[in-house]
Structure formats: C-alpha cells, structure tokens
Amino acid sequence: ALGVRTVVDVRAGTLQWMLGRAGARLQNAMMRRLLRRGDAVVLECPKDVAFVGETFGRSSLYLPNVALARDCERIRPNPDPPGPGGALRLVHSGRYSREKGTGILLEALRILSARGVRAELHLTGQGREPEILEMIRRYVASPPPGIPVIDHGWEVPDLYALLASAHVFVMPTTWRGEGHPNAVTEAMMAGLGMVLTDWIHREDILPDE
C-alpha cells in the first residue's frame, strides 16, 4: 500500500496522546496513513492494540519491551530485607527530568526523613534539565537527615548488581507518553518492591492485584 513492504513499530505509550494532540496535524496525518496502510503494525502496549483495532479496523501485534535471557541470568534478587533499624535501599533508574518525576522523588525524601524512615536513594540515569540536575547535586551534597542520595550517573558499572542490592524501585513518572519502561521490567526481574505512579498503561504491566 505504501510502495514497499512496511512494518510500523510504535514504541513507548505516546500513540493515543499523539493522535489526539492539537497543533500536530501533519504528524497526525502521517501516522494515521502509516497505521492504515502499513503491512504490519507492532505496538508496545495492549491498550494501543485495542485502540488501533477500534479506530482503524485492523489487527496489530503486541510486542512489549522484554529482557534478554542473558540479562535474566545476571540478576540475583536481594533475599535480605532491611534488618531492625537498617536502611531501606531505594533505586530509581531512567531519565532525570521533571516529567519523569525526579523532582517529586527527591522532595518525597524529606517526608520520609521527617517520619524517621532510614533509607538511601540510588539514582542512575542522565538528563538535560538544568533545574533538575542542580536539584540532584543539592540533594547529593546535603541530603535529608538519615537518607543519603547517591547519583551513579549513566555509566553505572553494573546496573543489575545495583538493582539486585536494592529493596524498592521508585518511579513517580508524570509523562503522558509512558508505555512499558525497560527500567520497570529490569526492576521486576530483580524482585524489587515497586512504588509507581499511575499511567494509562501501568496496569497492563503491573496490575493492582
């Protein structure tokens, strides 16, 4: 239909938001054409599969982000919860940004500290927003009492070792385009407790029950 055999692969969870966005008429028209005329459509999220079926009257393939078998073999979940008076090890992996909830996470540490919770937060990722990067530097230099903040940056020597040593993965994202983050898959592989905000595709990855 497009002159060449075409597979349309939509990653992240931005599809429905993008097609409903005002002010992007050319982009929307191009995406609708691709979804109608591509030989195959591959989607990251089950809700997008249903949306494409209802909106465009065609089937599509659900292909979530997955972990490689060799990576599964490298992760050994931490079997030990914090002992009495021990620190809860929190980890956040991903893009440092306002919409990914980095600022919300750092501010929440003050609430935990005021309640006497002992914890440590490990960050790994990168970002470009000066305000958020400065906020991270400030919390690393002067963290809330009882909750040190360690910024490993993007070049963490062994992400899977860091995840395996933690207790809880935290991702307070507010990004409207959130789909099936690799970071969530990796944290579940490590057997971590999950503290997540809600987004349109979250329940397909981690149901409430």
N, C-alpha and C positions, 0 to 999 in steps of 0.2 A: 504493500500500500504506500510505502514511502520511497520506493525505488530500490532499496536494499533491505535485506533481512535485518530486523531491528529488535533488540531486547531492551526494554525500558526498565531500568533498575532504580527504584526510588529508595534511597537510604534516609535515615532519620525520620522524624514524625511530622514533617512540615507540610505534607501534601494537602490535607484538608484546609489548613490555615492559609497556605499559599493561594489555593484556588479561590478562596473566599476573600482575599485581601483586595481592598480598593487601591487604585493607583498603579497596578501592575498588569495592565490589560494585555500588553504584548506577551509578557512572560506567561500569563494565564492561558492565552490563546495557543501558544506553542506547546505548553504542557498538555492541554486538552487534546490537541491534534495527535501528540505522541501517544497518549493513553488510548485514543480511539483507533489509531492506525498501526501502532507497533505490533509486530508479530507475536510478541510475548511481553507480559508485564510482571515484574518481580517486585515485591513490596516487603518492607521490614516489619510491618505491624498488622495484626489481624483486623483491626478496625478499618484500616485503609483498604484491605482486601474487600471487606463488605461495602465500603464506600464506593470503590471503583465498580463493583458489580451493580449496585443500585443506581449509580449516576451514569455509567457508560454502557451498562448492559453486557459486560464481558467478564470472563474469568481472569484471575491472576494467581500467581504463585506466592505463597507466604514463605519467605526465607529470612528468618531472624538473624541477627548477629550471633555468631557461635564462637566457641573457643576451640582451638586446635587440640587434638588428642595429646600432643607432646606438652602443651601447656597444662592440661589437666593433670598430667603425671608429675609436674613440677610443684604443684601446690599441695602442701600438707597442712590442713587446718590446725589452728592452735587449740589443743584439747583442754587447756587450763584457763578457767575463768579467773578474774581477779580475786586474790585471796583477801582475807579480812584487812581492811584498810589499804588494800592495793589500789593502784591506779587503773582506771578503765582506759584502754588504748583505742582511740578513735582514729579512723583514717578517711581521708577524702581525696579521691583521685579524679582529675579532669581539668577542664579549662577554668582558670581563675577569672571570674567575671561576675558582674552584678546579676545578670540573668541566670547564671548557674548557681547563684545563692552563696557565693563565697563570703560576702559581707554578712549575710544573715547568720551563717555558721559561726563566724568569728564573734559576732555580737552575742550569740547564744552562750558562748563560753563564760561570759560574765554572770549570766543567770545561774549556770551550774556552779560556778565558784561561790556565789553568794549563798547557795544552798549547801555548801560544804562538800560538794562532789569532788573527789580526786580523779583526775583524768589527765591524759596527754593527747594532743591532736597532732597527727602527722599529715602533712599536705604534700601531694606530688602532682605536678602539672605545670602549666605556664599560662601567661595571659598578657594582654596588651593595654589594659585599662589602668592608667597611672594611679587613679584613686584607690583601686582595689590592691594594686601592687604595694602602694605605700601603706595601706591598712595592714597587709600581711607583714611587712617589715616592722611596723609598730608593735604588732602583737607578738612577733618573734622576740623582739628586743625587750618588751615589757608586757608579758602575758598576765592574765588574771591570776590572782593568788591560787596556787595549787594546781594550775593547768598549763604546763609548758606547751608551747607551739613550736613544732619543728617543720621547717619548709625544706623538703628534699629537692624541689625543683623538678624539671622534666627528666633529667638524667639520673634518676634514682638507680643505684647499682643493680638492685634486684627487686622489681615491683612485687613479684609473687612472694618473696621472702617477707617483705613488709606487710603484705596482706595477711600472710599466714601467722604473723606475730601479733596481729591486732585482735580486737574483740568485736568492734562495731564499725560498720561502714555508714558514712553520713553523706547524703546528697540532697540538700534543700533547694533543688532547682525550681526556677520560675520561668524557664524558657518554653515558649509556646510550641517550639519545634522539637521538643524532646520525644524521642522514639524509644528505641531499645538500646540504651547505652552499653558499650562494651564494659565500662567500669562496673556496672551493676552485675553483669554476668561473671566477671572475674571475682567480685566480692562474694557472690553466692557460691562460686566454686571453692572459695576459701572457708566456707561455712560461717561467715560473719553474720552477726545480727544486723538488721537493716533499718535505718532511720531515713525515710524518704518523704519528700512532699508528694502530693498527688498531681498527676498529669493525665492527659487523655488516654495514654497507652500504658500507664503504670500497672493497672490491674491485670493486663494480659501477661505481664512479666512476673509480677509478684502479687497474687490475689490476696484479698483481705483475710481469707481463712486458709 
